[in-house]
Amino acid sequence: MSAVFDNLPFLLNGFVVTLGYAAGALVFAMLLGGLLGTVDYAVHFWPVRWAIRGFVGLFRNTPFIVQLYIWFFGLPYLGVQLSAPVAGILGLGLYGSSYVTEIVRASLAGVGREQEEAGLSLGLGHRDIIVRVVWPQAFAGMVPGLTNEAVALVKNTSMLGFITITELTLRTQQVISSTFASLPLYLTAGAMYLIVNVLLTLLARRLEKVLARGGRGSALNLGSRTEVPVHA
């Protein structure tokens, strides 16, 4: 265990880097995925919907590591050079947003179109219905899926070492190469990932309980809604 204690500051610094990239990518994914999911639900113009679904299909059905290599090693072939941090955030964010888009779209659809009809009968505009009626009610159904995606993004940061970003996994491998203490070091790295993901899960469960106790708050519940299962 001396290899772990002697190199713990080095590993913790890599852990901070991991959390930074995960947080940045998560914000990126939530914003872009939330926008695209809402547009897919709200806009009935099929070219727009097919473009969004093409984006989702492309990123969900190709390996993340291949996408990461394209951003960092492939784009220079076209004369575009991205730095490792930019490629890392962009790669993680786009990959995550493809899942967030589907989570948001499915949750919004789960509220039920009758909510829109009820809102229209009260004189609300289409935008107000989505922002004030549909989104607040749908958010509770998004929480489990968004939590799964946040956990997945944290784990996917372990691939950023392939483009020279010295996150936790790469630093662990660097220490192993000089100490050969593979088992304790990998167990330590795994424990760090486990801690942050367990905390994310507990936080999400707490949020779900708040919403279940009426935390939907300002939602204008205009009738019963049908919930659909959402998977990351």
Secondary structure, 3 states (H helix, E strand, C coil): CHHHHHCHHHHHHHHHHHHHHHHHHHHHHHHHHHHHHHHHHHCCCHHHHHHHHHHHHHHHCCCHHHHHHHHHHHHHHHCCCCCHHHHHHHHHHHHHHHHHHHHHHHHHHHHCHHHHHHHHHCCCCHHHHHHHHHHHHHHHHHHHHHHHHHHHHHHHHHHHHHHCCCCHHHHHHHHHHHHCCHHHHHHHHHHHHHHHHHHHHHHHHHHHHHHHHHHCCCCCCCCCCCCCCCCC
